[in-house]
């Protein structure tokens, strides 16, 4: 199983929207896909149609209670896509993890436990918008990191901070962590600043930046209120087409030997 963390410590960059739509696209192309909602806000769970009062076992049980993955995962309405939901209990997990042994390795241990990841080809982790212990658990468990980046000036400052964190995680916890790519989100062609930020990011990171860009799109914003990914809500809108294109690029960058899984 390939594990991909979707992370950016800045909120409001389209991280959860990206996670929801990429896992839907992956499942639609035949990958047995798992989404782990590690954000206490639980927006990824809501965006896949799972109501707050319908969440029994969650990522909190996985991290704190030592529950096994197969007990916490559940199917979604999307064929081939399972989820481990988030509940508000996760808000306290940051504090509780401080006193736990190997506190940055809890998620990695849960995913690598014997036979637990065997049912899936790929796992995506939707991280909270911070660089706390929950995100560190995701980065320690991940093979790859996917970074959504909003096309605005402050996003560049946040990116350098995130890249420094990745470097520290590689040195201390997970030397195998690599970046699968950076995706530009909320792209508005009418705005000259958007073009400037996109050009700066491409100058700085080169081929690491995906060719596909995610536009500002009303349908992308509407879909979560219906409990559906945009790809199901309106598969022909500009946002959905962009995510399908991005999924193709991501599949092309994932490790070759695991594509046959």
LINHUGI-V296665 format. One record per helix or strand of 3 or more residues. SS is the DSSP state (A for helix, B for strand). FROM is the first residue (numbers start at 0). TO is the last residue. If there is no record, write none. Layout:
# LINHUGI-V296665
{{SS FROM TO} {SS FROM TO}}
This chain:
# LINHUGI-V296665
{{B 1 5} {A 14 27} {B 32 36} {A 42 46} {A 51 53} {A 58 64} {A 68 71} {B 80 83} {A 89 96} {A 105 111} {B 121 125} {A 132 140} {B 143 149} {A 152 171} {B 177 186} {A 191 207} {B 208 214} {A 217 225} {A 229 232} {A 237 252} {A 255 258}}
